[in-house]
């Protein structure tokens, strides 16, 4: 099918970085501060550590069955029909999250830049670029990722340097002032956004990566780099805005960029943050949508996923416009529904498959290339 499309381990690392940062760079500081206020930076540190453990499960699973995508692993370990049913349940999440990420992009653009533009037009415009990227395939959108990531790093450094004069270290105290339970909730939220749902990357790794052993390491390195970027942004939000103010903002890191003021000359560089966020979020959307299209084609036994891009894409656009009736509902979904849903499917299922493989690997039929 598409096994001849190959990327390098370094290119896969770029995808992991962009996925990990994704929507998190804009919304995670708010979620963390909502639970743990000024301790948001601590929960980000704990989150980065937890994410490495979650990534271990995913990377190990991929390396154990190097000729299969995650959907194919389900059928291999659970049997044809149970595997197809399990994969169908799994694919609901990247489909829903494709709509959710498209909603985030549209909401951000409409509220910050084009307040009078119909949201449907913005969603259609973004979706058209999304469809093209996924239709062209893994090699194409991965090569572009490396170019975009270079500019991402440059913009990130500029942002950190320019916002540094606005730092107030008192905003970090008192440490552990919110208690353990809120910090646990915040850490789990961080893990979901940054690594739990990254199981969708198993639709690419290791089948489409040339050096699978190096890619195994790239999985960890990419997630760690992405987690570090989110950690730095979270720390800056707390240091500059304070825990309470960060928690009350929908896009605190965007507001953070508005605080830049160097000699009343360099001001309001929020466009830098907007570009960073758009690049990382777009790639998170691409990976969710690609995983959905490829996974559905494999469940249905199709030779190619490309005929599904348009029909599934239309459904994604529809859900992006209707799944969140208002911001309050969206925040309730993100904090109370998506976190347990992701853990119950995107974490528990890979763990189950890894255990099954370890128990039954001597009895399993050889993998088909």
VOBA-1610 file (N, C-alpha, C; in pm, whole numbers, padded with zeros to 5 digits, always signed):
BEGIN
Unk+00084-00120+00000Unk+00000+00000+00000Unk+00086+00124+00000Unk+00123+00174+00120Unk+00203+00295+00130Unk+00336+00268+00199Unk+00372+00141+00211Unk+00494+00106+00284Unk+00619+00160+00217Unk+00607+00194+00086Unk+00725+00244+00016Unk+00754+00390+00050Unk+00663+00457+00118Unk+00688+00594+00164Unk+00771+00588+00292Unk+00891+00639+00287Unk+00982+00629+00400Unk+01035+00767+00440Unk+01052+00786+00570Unk+01113+00907+00624Unk+01229+00866+00714Unk+01316+00961+00745Unk+01430+00931+00831Unk+01389+00942+00978Unk+01476+00891+01065Unk+01451+00901+01210Unk+01447+01047+01254Unk+01534+01130+01195Unk+01534+01272+01228Unk+01405+01341+01187Unk+01352+01303+01072Unk+01226+01361+01028Unk+01111+01316+01118Unk+01117+01192+01162Unk+01014+01144+01255Unk+01022+01222+01387Unk+01145+01251+01433Unk+01162+01331+01555Unk+01094+01467+01539Unk+01108+01527+01421Unk+01043+01657+01396Unk+00892+01646+01410Unk+00835+01538+01359Unk+00691+01518+01372Unk+00650+01503+01518Unk+00730+01430+01595Unk+00699+01411+01738Unk+00704+01545+01812Unk+00804+01627+01781Unk+00815+01759+01845Unk+00692+01843+01815Unk+00656+01851+01688Unk+00542+01935+01649Unk+00412+01881+01707Unk+00399+01748+01711Unk+00279+01692+01773Unk+00273+01726+01922Unk+00386+01709+01991Unk+00389+01731+02136Unk+00356+01875+02171Unk+00412+01968+02095Unk+00383+02110+02121Unk+00239+02141+02083Unk+00203+02110+01959Unk+00066+02119+01911Unk-00017+02231+01968Unk-00137+02198+02013Unk-00226+02296+02076Unk-00177+02334+02215Unk-00087+02254+02271Unk-00045+02273+02411Unk+00019+02408+02434Unk+00094+02458+02338Unk+00167+02582+02357Unk+00072+02699+02385Unk-00052+02688+02339Unk-00146+02797+02357Unk-00240+02775+02475Unk-00284+02651+02498Unk-00389+02626+02597Unk-00343+02556+02724Unk-00233+02480+02718Unk-00191+02404+02836Unk-00158+02492+02956Unk-00089+02607+02940Unk-00065+02690+03059Unk-00193+02727+03133Unk-00300+02751+03058Unk-00427+02784+03122Unk-00483+02665+03199Unk-00480+02545+03139Unk-00531+02426+03206Unk-00450+02395+03332Unk-00318+02403+03321Unk-00234+02374+03436Unk-00257+02473+03549Unk-00268+02601+03513Unk-00291+02703+03616Unk-00432+02694+03674Unk-00527+02645+03595Unk-00663+02627+03646Unk-00664+02530+03764Unk-00585+02424+03752Unk-00577+02325+03859Unk-00480+02366+03969Unk-00362+02415+03931Unk-00254+02429+04029Unk-00199+02571+04043Unk-00266+02671+03984Unk-00228+02811+04001Unk-00078+02834+03977Unk-00009+02890+04077Unk+00133+02922+04060Unk+00222+02798+04051Unk+00166+02682+04086Unk+00243+02556+04075Unk+00233+02494+03937Unk+00178+02568+03841Unk+00163+02514+03705Unk+00296+02470+03647Unk+00403+02543+03678Unk+00534+02507+03624Unk+00584+02375+03682Unk+00550+02347+03807Unk+00588+02219+03868Unk+00513+02103+03803Unk+00383+02124+03779Unk+00306+02017+03716Unk+00354+01993+03573Unk+00404+02098+03508Unk+00461+02080+03375Unk+00586+01991+03381Unk+00669+02010+03483Unk+00788+01925+03500Unk+00747+01780+03523Unk+00651+01760+03615Unk+00603+01624+03640Unk+00541+01564+03514Unk+00473+01648+03436Unk+00411+01602+03313Unk+00513+01554+03211Unk+00623+01627+03198Unk+00729+01587+03105Unk+00785+01451+03143Unk+00804+01429+03273Unk+00857+01300+03321Unk+00757+01188+03295Unk+00630+01212+03326Unk+00526+01111+03303Unk+00515+01077+03154Unk+00528+01179+03071Unk+00516+01158+02926Unk+00621+01062+02874Unk+00741+01066+02930Unk+00846+00975+02885Unk+00809+00829+02912Unk+00743+00804+03024Unk+00697+00668+03053Unk+00588+00623+02957Unk+00497+00714+02922Unk+00390+00681+02828Unk+00448+00656+02689Unk+00544+00738+02650Unk+00607+00721+02520Unk+00681+00587+02512Unk+00736+00542+02625Unk+00804+00412+02626Unk+00710+00301+02581Unk+00586+00302+02630Unk+00489+00199+02592Unk+00464+00203+02442Unk+00441+00323+02388Unk+00411+00337+02245Unk+00531+00297+02159Unk+00650+00347+02196Unk+00769+00319+02117Unk+00805+00170+02121Unk+00791+00110+02238Unk+00823-00032+02251Unk+00725-00116+02170Unk+00600-00078+02171Unk+00499-00151+02094Unk+00530-00144+01945Unk+00567-00026+01898Unk+00600-00011+01757Unk+00722-00091+01717Unk+00823-00091+01804Unk+00946-00164+01773Unk+00924-00315+01778Unk+00827-00360+01856Unk+00799-00504+01866Unk+00735-00558+01739Unk+00657-00475+01671Unk+00590-00517+01548Unk+00619-00416+01438Unk+00740-00420+01385Unk+00789-00313+01298Unk+00730-00308+01158Unk+00646-00403+01120Unk+00586-00400+00987Unk+00438-00363+00992Unk+00392-00316+01107Unk+00248-00293+01125Unk+00219-00155+01180Unk+00106-00100+01138Unk+00052+00019+01202Unk-00025-00023+01327Unk-00072+00073+01404Unk-00143+00041+01527Unk-00271-00036+01497Unk-00340+00000+01391Unk-00463-00071+01354Unk-00432-00216+01319Unk-00324-00239+01246Unk-00286-00375+01210Unk-00241-00456+01332Unk-00181-00387+01430Unk-00142-00456+01553Unk-00264-00510+01626Unk-00373-00435+01626Unk-00495-00480+01692Unk-00545-00611+01633Unk-00548-00620+01499Unk-00595-00743+01435Unk-00496-00858+01457Unk-00369-00826+01459Unk-00265-00928+01477Unk-00272-00993+01615Unk-00299-00911+01717Unk-00297-00961+01854Unk-00435-01002+01905Unk-00541-00939+01855Unk-00675-00964+01908Unk-00761-01050+01816Unk-00711-01078+01697Unk-00792-01149+01600Unk-00860-01052+01505Unk-00905-01104+01391Unk-00955-01017+01285Unk-01073-00932+01330Unk-01179-00994+01378Unk-01301-00919+01404Unk-01294-00839+01533Unk-01241-00897+01638Unk-01224-00820+01761Unk-01125-00706+01739Unk-01022-00733+01659Unk-00925-00629+01628Unk-00987-00515+01549Unk-01073-00547+01453Unk-01139-00442+01375Unk-01233-00359+01463Unk-01303-00425+01553Unk-01392-00353+01645Unk-01312-00260+01737Unk-01201-00313+01789Unk-01116-00232+01877Unk-01057-00114+01801Unk-01013-00137+01678Unk-00957-00028+01598Unk-01062+00077+01567Unk-01186+00033+01543Unk-01294+00129+01515Unk-01318+00220+01633Unk-01312+00163+01755Unk-01327+00246+01875Unk-01210+00342+01889Unk-01089+00290+01865Unk-00971+00375+01872Unk-00978+00491+01774Unk-01025+00466+01652Unk-01026+00568+01547Unk-01126+00679+01573Unk-01220+00656+01664Unk-01313+00763+01700Unk-01237+00882+01758Unk-01130+00854+01836Unk-01058+00962+01902Unk-00981+01052+01805Unk-00894+00999+01717Unk-00828+01091+01624Unk-00926+01165+01534Unk-01040+01100+01504Unk-01142+01170+01424Unk-01199+01288+01502Unk-01241+01263+01627Unk-01295+01370+01711Unk-01192+01479+01736Unk-01068+01437+01761Unk-00964+01535+01791Unk-00922+01613+01667Unk-00941+01556+01549Unk-00922+01634+01427Unk-01021+01750+01423Unk-01146+01719+01455Unk-01247+01825+01461Unk-01218+01925+01571Unk-01170+01876+01686Unk-01142+01965+01799Unk-01027+02060+01767Unk-00920+02007+01706Unk-00805+02092+01673Unk-00843+02194+01565Unk-00922+02150+01467Unk-00970+02245+01365Unk-01055+02354+01430Unk-01135+02317+01530Unk-01212+02416+01604Unk-01120+02515+01674Unk-01015+02465+01739Unk-00921+02551+01809Unk-00858+02653+01713Unk-00813+02604+01598Unk-00751+02695+01502Unk-00851+02800+01455Unk-00970+02755+01419Unk-01072+02849+01374Unk-01112+02948+01481Unk-01125+02900+01605Unk-01163+02989+01715Unk-01057+03094+01741Unk-00932+03052+01738Unk-00822+03146+01762Unk-00816+03252+01653Unk-00824+03209+01528Unk-00815+03304+01418Unk-00934+03400+01418Unk-01053+03347+01443Unk-01172+03432+01439Unk-01177+03532+01555Unk-01130+03491+01674Unk-01135+03581+01789Unk-01021+03682+01792Unk-00905+03644+01738Unk-00789+03730+01749Unk-00762+03813+01623Unk-00809+03768+01508Unk-00774+03835+01383Unk-00895+03876+01298Unk-00986+03781+01275Unk-01097+03806+01183Unk-01230+03785+01254Unk-01267+03880+01337Unk-01385+03866+01422Unk-01514+03860+01341Unk-01517+03921+01223Unk-01641+03928+01145Unk-01644+03828+01029Unk-01543+03742+01022Unk-01541+03640+00918Unk-01616+03516+00966Unk-01706+03461+00887Unk-01780+03340+00929Unk-01684+03226+00963Unk-01703+03161+01077Unk-01614+03050+01115Unk-01608+02941+01010Unk-01718+02914+00941Unk-01721+02809+00841Unk-01620+02836+00729Unk-01606+02962+00691Unk-01510+02997+00585Unk-01368+02970+00631Unk-01336+03007+00757Unk-01202+02984+00811Unk-01172+02835+00818Unk-01269+02757+00863Unk-01250+02612+00874Unk-01228+02549+00737Unk-01304+02594+00638Unk-01289+02541+00503Unk-01152+02574+00446Unk-01105+02695+00473Unk-00974+02737+00421Unk-00862+02652+00480Unk-00866+02631+00612Unk-00764+02549+00679Unk-00775+02404+00633Unk-00898+02354+00622Unk-00920+02216+00584Unk-00867+02188+00443Unk-00876+02284+00354Unk-00827+02262+00217Unk-00677+02236+00217Unk-00602+02309+00301Unk-00458+02286+00313Unk-00432+02151+00381Unk-00515+02118+00478Unk-00504+01989+00548Unk-00524+01873+00451Unk-00629+01880+00371Unk-00658+01772+00276Unk-00542+01752+00179Unk-00486+01862+00132Unk-00376+01854+00036Unk-00255+01784+00097Unk-00221+01823+00221Unk-00104+01764+00288Unk-00121+01614+00306Unk-00237+01572+00355Unk-00260+01430+00381Unk-00268+01352+00250Unk-00328+01411+00148Unk-00338+01344+00018Unk-00201+01322-00044Unk-00110+01418-00028Unk+00023+01405-00086Unk+00109+01301-00014Unk+00078+01271+00111Unk+00143+01160+00178Unk+00246+01197+00283Unk+00296+01094+00351Unk+00386+01110+00466Unk+00514+01182+00428Unk+00577+01142+00320Unk+00705+01201+00282Unk+00693+01351+00260Unk+00586+01393+00196Unk+00570+01534+00162Unk+00551+01621+00285Unk+00453+01587+00370Unk+00429+01675+00484Unk+00539+01664+00590Unk+00614+01553+00589Unk+00725+01541+00683Unk+00844+01628+00642Unk+00875+01632+00512Unk+00983+01718+00465Unk+00953+01865+00497Unk+00829+01904+00476Unk+00790+02042+00507Unk+00802+02071+00657Unk+00778+01969+00740Unk+00787+01987+00885Unk+00926+02032+00928Unk+01029+01975+00867Unk+01166+02014+00901Unk+01193+02160+00873Unk+01137+02212+00763Unk+01156+02354+00729Unk+01083+02442+00829Unk+00959+02408+00857Unk+00880+02489+00951Unk+00940+02487+01091Unk+00996+02373+01131Unk+01049+02360+01266Unk+01170+02451+01287Unk+01249+02473+01184Unk+01363+02565+01194Unk+01316+02705+01229Unk+01213+02753+01161Unk+01157+02885+01192Unk+01091+02885+01329Unk+01032+02773+01367Unk+00969+02762+01498Unk+01071+02785+01609Unk+01187+02718+01598Unk+01292+02736+01699Unk+01337+02882+01707Unk+01355+02944+01592Unk+01400+03084+01589Unk+01299+03176+01657Unk+01172+03158+01626Unk+01068+03240+01687Unk+01058+03215+01837Unk+01076+03091+01877Unk+01072+03057+02020Unk+01183+03128+02097Unk+01304+03127+02044Unk+01417+03195+02109Unk+01392+03345+02118Unk+01341+03403+02011Unk+01311+03548+02011Unk+01209+03581+02119Unk+01105+03500+02130Unk+01001+03523+02230Unk+01057+03517+02371Unk+01137+03414+02400Unk+01193+03398+02535Unk+01283+03515+02571Unk+01366+03556+02478Unk+01460+03668+02504Unk+01384+03798+02527Unk+01284+03826+02447Unk+01215+03955+02456Unk+01121+03964+02576Unk+01069+03850+02622Unk+00977+03854+02735Unk+01050+03852+02868Unk+01178+03819+02870Unk+01255+03804+02994Unk+01250+03926+03085Unk+01255+04050+03034Unk+01250+04167+03124Unk+01119+04180+03202Unk+01014+04110+03160Unk+00884+04121+03226Unk+00865+04018+03338Unk+00968+03941+03366Unk+00957+03834+03465Unk+00949+03889+03607Unk+00861+03828+03688Unk+00848+03860+03831Unk+00857+03728+03908Unk+00971+03704+03970Unk+00994+03574+04035Unk+00899+03547+04151Unk+00842+03652+04212Unk+00749+03632+04323Unk+00626+03553+04281Unk+00595+03551+04153Unk+00475+03482+04106Unk+00484+03330+04121Unk+00604+03278+04146Unk+00621+03134+04161Unk+00584+03084+04301Unk+00566+03173+04395Unk+00545+03133+04534Unk+00401+03158+04575Unk+00352+03077+04673Unk+00421+02969+04745Unk+00426+02839+04663Unk+00537+02769+04673Unk+00553+02642+04604Unk+00472+02534+04676Unk+00407+02448+04601Unk+00317+02344+04654Unk+00204+02406+04736Unk+00161+02524+04694Unk+00056+02593+04768Unk-00084+02546+04736Unk-00100+02465+04631Unk-00234+02423+04591Unk-00268+02280+04631Unk-00173+02207+04685Unk-00200+02070+04727Unk-00165+01969+04620Unk-00168+01841+04659Unk-00126+01734+04571Unk-00232+01697+04467Unk-00359+01687+04508Unk-00463+01641+04416Unk-00477+01731+04293Unk-00485+01865+04310Unk-00492+01950+04190Unk-00372+01934+04098Unk-00254+01912+04156Unk-00134+01896+04074Unk-00138+01764+03997Unk-00197+01660+04057Unk-00211+01533+03986Unk-00304+01550+03866Unk-00417+01618+03888Unk-00511+01644+03778Unk-00444+01723+03665Unk-00365+01822+03703Unk-00296+01903+03604Unk-00193+01821+03528Unk-00120+01735+03599Unk-00019+01651+03535Unk-00082+01555+03435Unk-00195+01496+03470Unk-00264+01405+03380Unk-00313+01478+03255Unk-00362+01601+03273Unk-00405+01681+03158Unk-00288+01709+03065Unk-00174+01744+03122Unk-00053+01767+03044Unk-00017+01641+02964Unk-00023+01526+03030Unk+00016+01400+02966Unk-00075+01366+02849Unk-00205+01392+02864Unk-00299+01362+02755Unk-00267+01446+02632Unk-00247+01575+02651Unk-00221+01664+02538Unk-00087+01634+02473Unk+00012+01589+02551Unk+00149+01580+02500Unk+00194+01439+02462Unk+00130+01335+02517Unk+00182+01201+02487Unk+00079+01090+02479Unk-00026+01093+02558Unk-00122+00983+02557Unk-00184+00965+02419Unk-00231+01074+02362Unk-00294+01067+02230Unk-00191+01057+02117Unk-00061+01062+02152Unk+00044+01046+02052Unk+00048+00904+01998Unk-00036+00815+02049Unk-00044+00679+01995Unk-00079+00683+01846Unk-00138+00793+01800Unk-00169+00808+01658Unk-00041+00807+01574Unk+00073+00839+01636Unk+00201+00834+01565Unk+00239+00690+01526Unk+00177+00592+01591Unk+00203+00453+01556Unk+00140+00415+01422Unk+00067+00509+01362Unk+00021+00489+01226Unk+00133+00521+01127Unk+00241+00584+01177Unk+00358+00616+01095Unk+00480+00535+01139Unk+00504+00534+01271Unk+00618+00459+01326Unk+00574+00318+01360Unk+00656+00216+01327Unk+00784+00226+01255Unk+00774+00195+01106Unk+00651+00173+01054Unk+00633+00126+00917Unk+00698+00219+00815Unk+00682+00349+00837Unk+00728+00447+00737Unk+00862+00510+00773Unk+00932+00457+00874Unk+01061+00513+00915Unk+01172+00417+00878Unk+01278+00467+00816Unk+01384+00381+00764Unk+01461+00311+00875Unk+01524+00387+00961Unk+01605+00329+01069Unk+01519+00322+01195Unk+01462+00206+01221Unk+01364+00194+01329Unk+01426+00207+01467Unk+01549+00161+01483Unk+01617+00173+01612Unk+01645+00318+01647Unk+01692+00394+01547Unk+01715+00537+01570Unk+01583+00610+01593Unk+01480+00569+01520Unk+01349+00631+01537Unk+01292+00605+01677Unk+01325+00488+01732Unk+01284+00455+01869Unk+01337+00561+01967Unk+01465+00598+01949Unk+01523+00703+02032Unk+01462+00839+01999Unk+01435+00862+01871Unk+01378+00990+01829Unk+01241+01014+01891Unk+01168+00906+01916Unk+01037+00915+01980Unk+01051+00983+02117Unk+01149+00937+02195Unk+01173+00993+02328Unk+01229+01136+02320Unk+01327+01154+02233Unk+01392+01285+02221Unk+01293+01390+02174Unk+01214+01357+02074Unk+01115+01451+02023Unk+01013+01491+02128Unk+00965+01393+02204Unk+00868+01423+02309Unk+00931+01507+02419Unk+01058+01480+02453Unk+01126+01558+02556Unk+01148+01702+02512Unk+01188+01723+02386Unk+01208+01859+02335Unk+01076+01935+02333Unk+00971+01870+02282Unk+00840+01935+02282Unk+00791+01966+02422Unk+00812+01872+02516Unk+00773+01896+02655Unk+00850+02011+02716Unk+00979+02022+02683Unk+01061+02132+02735Unk+01009+02267+02685Unk+00969+02273+02560Unk+00915+02399+02505Unk+00788+02439+02579Unk+00699+02343+02602Unk+00575+02372+02676Unk+00607+02414+02819Unk+00706+02349+02880Unk+00748+02383+03016Unk+00796+02528+03023Unk+00879+02568+02928Unk+00931+02704+02926Unk+00818+02806+02910Unk+00725+02778+02818Unk+00612+02869+02797Unk+00526+02879+02923Unk+00504+02766+02991Unk+00424+02765+03113Unk+00493+02846+03223Unk+00624+02825+03240Unk+00699+02901+03340Unk+00691+03051+03312Unk+00705+03089+03187Unk+00699+03231+03151Unk+00560+03289+03177Unk+00456+03211+03149Unk+00320+03259+03176Unk+00301+03288+03325Unk+00349+03195+03410Unk+00335+03214+03554Unk+00422+03331+03602Unk+00545+03339+03553Unk+00636+03445+03596Unk+00589+03584+03553Unk+00530+03595+03437Unk+00490+03725+03384Unk+00346+03761+03420Unk+00255+03665+03405Unk+00113+03693+03425Unk+00062+03657+03565Unk+00130+03561+03630Unk+00081+03512+03758Unk-00011+03393+03738Unk-00022+03308+03839Unk-00101+03186+03829Unk-00249+03211+03807Unk-00308+03303+03882Unk-00453+03329+03874Unk-00490+03387+03738Unk-00413+03484+03691Unk-00443+03548+03563Unk-00425+03449+03449Unk-00324+03364+03458Unk-00303+03261+03355Unk-00421+03166+03349Unk-00473+03127+03466Unk-00586+03034+03471Unk-00713+03093+03412Unk-00728+03224+03417Unk-00851+03289+03372Unk-00850+03324+03224Unk-00740+03298+03156Unk-00728+03331+03014Unk-00740+03205+02929Unk-00810+03216+02817Unk-00823+03101+02727Unk-00692+03075+02653Unk-00622+03183+02613Unk-00495+03172+02541Unk-00389+03255+02614Unk-00342+03211+02731Unk-00250+03293+02811Unk-00116+03319+02744Unk-00065+03221+02669Unk+00065+03243+02606Unk+00058+03349+02497Unk-00057+03363+02435Unk-00075+03470+02335Unk-00075+03606+02405Unk-00142+03612+02520Unk-00139+03734+02599Unk+00001+03763+02648Unk+00077+03657+02679Unk+00216+03672+02722Unk+00297+03749+02618Unk+00280+03714+02492Unk+00354+03783+02385Unk+00314+03929+02374Unk+00191+03961+02413Unk+00147+04101+02408Unk+00213+04187+02515Unk+00269+04121+02616Unk+00332+04193+02725Unk+00473+04242+02693Unk+00528+04200+02582Unk+00665+04240+02546Unk+00670+04391+02523Unk+00765+04455+02589Unk+00783+04600+02572Unk+00928+04634+02600Unk+01006+04650+02496Unk+01148+04683+02508Unk+01167+04829+02468Unk+01184+04916+02570Unk+01208+05058+02545Unk+01096+05127+02470Unk+00972+05081+02488Unk+00857+05137+02417Unk+00876+05135+02265Unk+00964+05045+02220Unk+00991+05035+02076Unk+00952+04897+02022Unk+01002+04791+02088Unk+00963+04655+02048Unk+00844+04615+02135Unk+00727+04611+02076Unk+00604+04584+02151Unk+00513+04489+02073Unk+00424+04423+02150Unk+00315+04343+02091Unk+00364+04253+01978Unk+00443+04156+02018Unk+00498+04062+01919Unk+00416+03932+01917Unk+00286+03946+01945Unk+00202+03827+01953Unk+00196+03751+01820Unk+00230+03818+01711Unk+00233+03748+01582Unk+00335+03634+01584Unk+00443+03652+01661Unk+00543+03545+01673Unk+00482+03422+01737Unk+00411+03442+01847Unk+00347+03330+01915Unk+00240+03267+01826Unk+00166+03352+01754Unk+00061+03301+01667Unk+00119+03211+01557Unk+00233+03250+01500Unk+00297+03168+01397Unk+00347+03036+01454Unk+00408+03042+01573Unk+00455+02920+01638Unk+00340+02824+01661Unk+00234+02876+01716Unk+00119+02792+01750Unk+00054+02735+01625Unk+00042+02817+01521Unk-00025+02770+01400Unk+00053+02656+01336Unk+00186+02666+01333Unk+00269+02561+01274Unk+00252+02430+01350Unk+00268+02435+01483Unk+00261+02312+01563Unk+00120+02253+01564Unk+00019+02338+01572Unk-00119+02290+01576Unk-00160+02230+01441Unk-00116+02294+01334Unk-00147+02241+01201Unk-00092+02099+01185Unk+00029+02076+01234Unk+00087+01943+01219Unk+00019+01842+01311Unk-00026+01886+01425Unk-00103+01795+01510Unk-00232+01755+01438Unk-00294+01851+01374Unk-00415+01824+01296Unk-00386+01729+01181Unk-00276+01750+01110Unk-00238+01663+00999Unk-00220+01519+01046Unk-00152+01501+01159Unk-00125+01366+01210Unk-00254+01296+01255Unk-00341+01370+01321Unk-00471+01311+01360Unk-00550+01268+01236Unk-00556+01357+01139Unk-00638+01331+01020Unk-00577+01220+00935Unk-00445+01221+00920Unk-00379+01113+00846Unk-00403+00979+00914Unk-00387+00974+01046Unk-00410+00851+01120Unk-00552+00801+01104Unk-00649+00894+01102Unk-00789+00856+01085Unk-00814+00795+00948Unk-00768+00864+00844Unk-00791+00817+00706Unk-00722+00683+00681Unk-00595+00672+00721Unk-00521+00547+00701Unk-00583+00434+00782Unk-00620+00463+00907Unk-00679+00361+00993Unk-00812+00309+00941Unk-00898+00399+00895Unk-01028+00357+00840Unk-01008+00272+00716Unk-00913+00310+00632Unk-00887+00231+00510Unk-00839+00091+00545Unk-00760+00078+00650Unk-00712-00055+00689Unk-00821-00138+00755Unk-00907-00076+00831Unk-01020-00149+00890Unk-01112-00202+00779Unk-01132-00119+00675Unk-01220-00158+00564Unk-01151-00247+00462Unk-01019-00265+00477Unk-00945-00350+00384Unk-00918-00285+00250Unk-00911-00152+00244Unk-00884-00080+00120Unk-00734-00077+00092Unk-00699-00066-00035Unk-00558-00062-00073Unk-00497+00076-00053Unk-00578+00180-00050Unk-00527+00317-00040Unk-00624+00400+00043Unk-00571+00493+00120Unk-00655+00577+00204Unk-00702+00704+00132Unk-00642+00738+00019Unk-00665+00869-00043Unk-00810+00894-00086Unk-00883+00791-00132Unk-01025+00816-00164Unk-01109+00856-00043Unk-01058+00831+00078Unk-01133+00863+00200Unk-01106+01004+00251Unk-01005+01070+00196Unk-00964+01201+00248Unk-01079+01301+00242Unk-01144+01311+00128Unk-01252+01411+00113Unk-01375+01377+00196Unk-01431+01255+00188Unk-01551+01228+00270Unk-01528+01238+00420Unk-01416+01184+00468Unk-01387+01196+00611Unk-01360+01342+00646Unk-01293+01413+00556Unk-01264+01554+00580Unk-01389+01638+00593Unk-01490+01609+00513Unk-01617+01684+00522Unk-01681+01662+00659Unk-01675+01538+00707Unk-01729+01509+00840Unk-01651+01581+00949Unk-01518+01589+00933Unk-01436+01661+01030Unk-01474+01808+01035Unk-01493+01868+00918Unk-01534+02009+00913Unk-01668+02027+00984Unk-01762+01937+00956Unk-01894+01946+01021Unk-01882+01938+01173Unk-01805+01843+01222Unk-01790+01828+01366Unk-01716+01947+01427Unk-01620+02004+01355Unk-01547+02119+01408Unk-01639+02239+01428Unk-01745+02246+01350Unk-01839+02358+01360Unk-01952+02333+01459Unk-01974+02206+01497Unk-02092+02174+01579Unk-02060+02106+01712Unk-01938+02052+01729Unk-01913+01970+01848Unk-01905+02052+01977Unk-01870+02180+01967Unk-01865+02268+02083Unk-01966+02381+02065Unk-02084+02373+02127Unk-02183+02481+02111Unk-02139+02614+02169Unk-02051+02610+02271Unk-02000+02734+02330Unk-01868+02704+02401Unk-01801+02810+02447Unk-01670+02796+02509Unk-01678+02720+02641Unk-01784+02742+02717Unk-01800+02673+02845Unk-01809+02522+02824Unk-01887+02482+02724Unk-01899+02339+02693Unk-01765+02283+02651Unk-01692+02360+02570Unk-01560+02316+02523Unk-01465+02295+02639Unk-01464+02387+02736Unk-01376+02373+02851Unk-01416+02255+02939Unk-01546+02232+02954Unk-01594+02117+03030Unk-01551+01986+02963Unk-01564+01982+02831Unk-01523+01863+02755Unk-01373+01837+02771Unk-01295+01942+02754Unk-01149+01926+02758Unk-01099+01880+02893Unk-01161+01926+03001Unk-01111+01895+03134Unk-01175+01771+03196Unk-01302+01744+03164Unk-01374+01638+03234Unk-01406+01516+03147Unk-01400+01532+03016Unk-01436+01420+02928Unk-01316+01368+02850Unk-01243+01456+02784Unk-01136+01410+02694Unk-01022+01342+02769Unk-00991+01389+02891Unk-00881+01330+02967Unk-00909+01184+03003Unk-01022+01152+03072Unk-01049+01010+03101Unk-01073+00927+02975Unk-01132+00987+02871Unk-01155+00915+02747Unk-01023+00874+02682Unk-00930+00967+02677Unk-00800+00939+02618Unk-00723+00833+02697Unk-00725+00844+02829Unk-00655+00745+02910Unk-00716+00606+02896Unk-00849+00599+02887Unk-00916+00469+02880Unk-00893+00398+02747Unk-00866+00474+02640Unk-00846+00412+02509Unk-00701+00424+02464Unk-00650+00546+02456Unk-00518+00568+02398Unk-00403+00530+02491Unk-00432+00510+02618Unk-00328+00461+02709Unk-00348+00314+02742Unk-00468+00278+02781Unk-00494+00140+02824Unk-00480+00041+02709Unk-00523+00079+02590Unk-00515-00013+02477Unk-00371-00046+02438Unk-00280+00051+02423Unk-00140+00016+02395Unk-00077-00070+02505Unk-00109-00039+02631Unk-00056-00120+02741Unk-00105-00264+02729Unk-00234-00281+02700Unk-00292-00415+02684Unk-00224-00490+02569Unk-00204-00422+02457Unk-00141-00486+02342Unk+00003-00525+02372Unk+00074-00439+02443Unk+00213-00469+02477Unk+00221-00590+02569Unk+00128-00598+02664Unk+00124-00714+02755Unk+00091-00841+02677Unk-00008-00832+02587Unk-00047-00947+02506Unk+00069-00995+02420Unk+00142-00901+02362Unk+00255-00939+02279Unk+00362-01009+02361Unk+00389-00956+02481Unk+00492-01016+02566Unk+00454-01157+02608Unk+00324-01180+02632Unk+00278-01311+02678Unk+00270-01411+02564Unk+00230-01363+02445Unk+00198-01455+02337Unk+00297-01453+02221Unk+00407-01380+02233Unk+00494-01361+02116Unk+00551-01491+02060Unk+00568-01593+02142Unk+00620-01721+02093Unk+00515-01801+02018Unk+00388-01773+02047Unk+00281-01848+01984Unk+00224-01778+01862Unk+00255-01648+01847Unk+00199-01571+01738Unk+00259-01614+01605Unk+00179-01601+01499Unk+00229-01626+01364Unk+00327-01516+01327Unk+00425-01548+01244Unk+00520-01444+01201Unk+00448-01328+01134Unk+00500-01207+01154Unk+00440-01089+01094Unk+00455-01095+00943Unk+00354-01043+00877Unk+00359-01036+00732Unk+00412-00901+00690Unk+00510-00900+00605Unk+00567-00776+00560Unk+00477-00700+00468
//
